[in-house]
Amino acid sequence: MVQSQVSIDGESFLLAQDQDLDGLRRRFEEASASTGRFVDFVVVGNRSVAALITATSRVTISVSTVQFDSRGTGDTDFPFGGHCDLI
């Protein structure tokens, strides 16, 4: 599968599979051209992230091929991760 990663000011986020990279790139560009805006996206584990992007933010998008990971479907109604209870 193809895995996309966004790094914002040195903090990295693995994106969920359904994220539109071209659309996300446009939103980052538009936010950086303004006085600053929050850009929302979904990461692996189906968690929502809102990043404040300004003209001084450094954003890198990378794409690589990795083994399938079922945690990153993009469905925020069913997040995966965090603390688990073992029975």
C-alpha positions in Angstrom: 0.0 0.0 0.0 1.1 3.6 -0.4 1.6 5.5 2.9 1.7 9.3 3.0 3.3 11.3 5.8 3.1 15.0 6.6 5.7 16.7 8.6 4.8 20.1 10.1 7.5 22.1 11.8 9.4 18.8 12.6 6.4 16.8 13.9 5.4 13.9 11.6 1.9 12.5 10.9 1.1 9.3 9.0 -2.0 10.0 6.9 -5.1 7.8 6.7 -5.5 6.1 3.3 -8.5 8.3 2.1 -6.6 11.6 2.4 -6.6 13.6 -0.8 -2.9 14.7 -1.1 -3.5 17.2 -3.8 -6.3 18.8 -1.9 -4.3 18.8 1.3 -1.4 20.4 -0.4 -3.7 23.2 -1.8 -5.1 23.8 1.7 -1.5 24.0 3.1 -0.6 26.5 0.4 -3.7 28.6 0.9 -3.2 28.7 4.7 0.4 29.7 4.4 -0.5 32.5 2.0 -2.9 34.0 4.6 -2.3 35.2 8.1 -2.7 31.6 9.2 -5.4 29.0 9.2 -6.1 25.6 10.7 -5.9 22.7 8.2 -7.7 19.5 9.2 -6.7 16.0 8.1 -7.0 12.4 9.4 -4.1 10.3 10.5 -3.5 6.6 10.9 -5.8 5.3 13.7 -8.6 7.5 12.2 -7.8 10.4 14.4 -8.5 14.0 13.4 -5.7 16.6 13.5 -6.0 20.3 13.1 -2.7 22.1 12.4 -2.3 25.8 12.4 -0.4 26.7 9.3 1.2 30.2 8.9 3.6 31.8 6.5 6.5 30.5 8.6 5.3 26.9 8.9 7.5 24.2 7.3 5.4 21.4 5.7 6.8 18.3 4.0 4.7 15.6 2.3 6.3 12.2 1.6 4.9 9.1 0.0 6.3 5.5 0.3 5.2 2.0 -0.3 4.7 -0.2 2.8 2.8 -3.2 4.0 -1.0 -2.9 4.4 -2.1 -1.3 7.7 -5.8 -1.6 8.5 -5.7 1.2 11.1 -5.7 4.0 8.6 -9.1 3.8 6.9 -9.9 7.4 7.5 -13.2 6.6 9.3 -13.1 9.0 12.3 -16.2 7.4 13.8 -14.1 4.3 14.5 -10.7 5.4 15.8 -8.0 2.9 16.6 -5.3 3.4 19.2 -4.8 4.7 22.7 -5.0 2.7 25.8 -6.4 -0.9 25.6 -8.1 -3.0 28.3 -6.8 -6.5 28.3 -9.3 -9.1 29.7 
